[in-house]
Every structure is written in structure tokens, then in C-alpha cells.
Amino acid sequence: MIALSINGKPHRFDDGINVAQVLERMALNGKRLALEKNGEIVPRSRFAQETLHDGDKLEIVVAVGGG
């Protein structure tokens, strides 16, 4: 198990999980969002390749439309 901080809150996941899998488990797949890992923006094209490690910090911002 690894411990991650996501938007300042602690979460636990299995070892070897990647950003895309975390977003899927959080029901955020397909949403317009920006993701930062340890202070660096992760492009959407890298979500599946970006493996997470114990202690990583994610900040996720979901775009909200309106009019």
C-alpha cells in the first residue's frame, strides 16, 4: 500500500497505481481537469504512464462550466 495526499487529504492505494487509475477510482475519468503531482503539471497524455509512489502529493482541479 502507498499513501498519497490528494487535494490535502490522505488516501491509500495499492502499489504500482498510476494517475489514470486513481482518477478512475475517484470517478473523475473523462472530466475536464488539471492535475499536479508534487508541484509539477502532468499532461493528460501521461496519466496512464505516471506511476505514483508513497508520499506523492496530487492536486486535482476539475473544470466547472456555467453561464
C-alpha positions as CSV (number, residue, x, y, z in Angstrom):
1,M,0.0,0.0,0.0
2,I,1.0,3.6,-0.7
3,A,-0.2,6.7,1.0
4,L,-1.0,9.7,-1.2
5,S,-2.2,13.2,-0.4
6,I,-4.9,14.3,-2.8
7,N,-6.1,17.9,-2.5
8,G,-4.7,17.8,1.0
9,K,-6.5,14.7,2.2
10,P,-4.8,11.3,2.8
11,H,-5.7,8.4,0.6
12,R,-4.3,4.8,0.4
13,F,-3.9,2.7,-2.8
14,D,-2.2,-0.4,-4.0
15,D,1.4,-0.2,-5.0
16,G,2.0,0.4,-8.8
17,I,-1.1,2.5,-9.3
18,N,-0.9,5.3,-11.9
19,V,-2.7,8.6,-12.2
20,A,-5.3,7.3,-14.7
21,Q,-6.3,4.5,-12.2
22,V,-6.6,7.0,-9.3
23,L,-8.9,9.2,-11.4
24,E,-11.0,6.2,-12.4
25,R,-11.4,5.2,-8.7
26,M,-12.4,8.7,-7.8
27,A,-15.0,8.8,-10.6
28,L,-13.1,11.6,-12.4
29,N,-12.5,9.7,-15.7
30,G,-13.5,11.8,-18.8
31,K,-13.9,15.0,-16.8
32,R,-12.1,18.2,-17.8
33,L,-9.4,18.6,-15.1
34,A,-5.9,19.7,-14.4
35,L,-3.6,17.6,-12.3
36,E,-0.4,18.5,-10.5
37,K,1.9,15.8,-9.0
38,N,4.5,17.1,-6.4
39,G,4.2,20.6,-7.8
40,E,4.5,19.7,-11.5
41,I,1.7,19.7,-14.0
42,V,1.1,16.2,-15.5
43,P,-0.3,16.3,-19.1
44,R,-3.4,14.2,-19.8
45,S,-1.4,12.2,-22.3
46,R,0.9,11.0,-19.5
47,F,-1.8,9.9,-17.0
48,A,-1.5,6.2,-17.7
49,Q,2.3,6.3,-17.6
50,E,2.6,8.4,-14.5
51,T,3.2,5.8,-11.7
52,L,2.6,7.0,-8.2
53,H,4.8,6.4,-5.1
54,D,4.3,6.6,-1.4
55,G,4.2,10.2,-0.2
56,D,3.3,11.7,-3.6
57,K,1.1,14.8,-3.4
58,L,-1.6,15.3,-6.1
59,E,-3.7,18.5,-6.6
60,I,-6.7,18.0,-8.9
61,V,-8.8,20.8,-10.2
62,V,-12.0,20.0,-12.1
63,A,-13.3,22.5,-14.6
64,V,-16.9,23.6,-14.0
65,G,-18.9,25.1,-16.8
66,G,-21.7,27.6,-16.4
67,G,-23.3,30.5,-18.0
